[in-house]
């Protein structure tokens, strides 16, 4: 799930339909992308980032975000 994108979209008062229109996809396709069921294409991410005037990495989570583990610190560090 693209939680940062969802929060940003809601903050700006945009609907999922608005975002689908922005990147030129069907509403259902956009919802699937926002929910993490399918991936955004690079050009879609660039379009969204440009629209919000933010770097891509401030909006989109890596595809395997939930699989990332926080490294454990060794004692004494």
C-alpha positions in Angstrom: 0.0 0.0 0.0 1.3 3.4 -1.0 0.6 5.1 2.4 2.6 8.3 1.6 0.8 8.7 -1.7 -2.6 8.2 -0.1 -1.9 10.8 2.6 -0.6 13.3 0.0 -3.6 12.7 -2.2 -6.0 13.2 0.6 -4.1 16.3 1.9 -4.6 17.9 -1.4 -8.3 17.0 -1.6 -7.9 14.7 -4.6 -9.9 11.6 -5.3 -8.6 8.3 -6.6 -10.5 9.2 -9.9 -8.6 12.5 -10.0 -5.3 10.6 -9.8 -6.4 8.0 -12.3 -7.2 10.8 -14.8 -3.8 12.5 -14.0 -1.8 9.4 -15.0 -4.3 8.3 -17.7 -5.5 5.0 -16.3 -8.9 3.5 -15.4 -10.1 4.1 -11.8 -9.8 0.4 -10.9 -6.3 0.3 -12.2 -5.3 3.3 -10.1 -6.9 1.8 -7.0 -5.0 -1.5 -7.5 -1.7 0.5 -7.8 -2.4 2.6 -4.7 -3.3 -0.5 -2.7 -0.1 -2.2 -3.8 -1.8 -4.9 -5.8 0.0 -3.8 -8.9 3.0 -1.5 -9.5 3.1 2.1 -10.8 5.1 2.5 -14.0 8.1 4.8 -13.9 6.3 7.4 -16.1 3.3 7.4 -13.8 5.5 8.0 -10.7 7.3 10.9 -12.5 3.9 12.4 -13.4 2.6 12.2 -9.9 5.9 13.5 -8.4 5.9 16.4 -10.8 2.2 17.2 -9.9 2.9 17.3 -6.2 6.4 18.9 -6.8 8.1 16.3 -4.7 10.9 13.8 -5.3 9.7 10.3 -6.2 11.4 8.8 -3.2 9.3 11.1 -0.9 6.1 9.6 -2.3 6.6 6.0 -3.3 7.6 3.1 -1.1 9.9 0.4 -2.5 8.1 -2.6 -4.0 9.4 -4.9 -1.2 9.0 -2.3 1.6 7.3 -4.7 3.9 10.1 -7.2 3.5 12.8 -4.8 4.7 14.1 -5.5 8.1 15.7 -3.0 10.4 19.2 -4.2 11.1 19.8 -5.1 14.7 22.6 -3.1 16.4 25.3 -5.1 18.1 25.6 -4.5 21.8 28.1 -1.8 22.6 27.4 0.2 19.5 
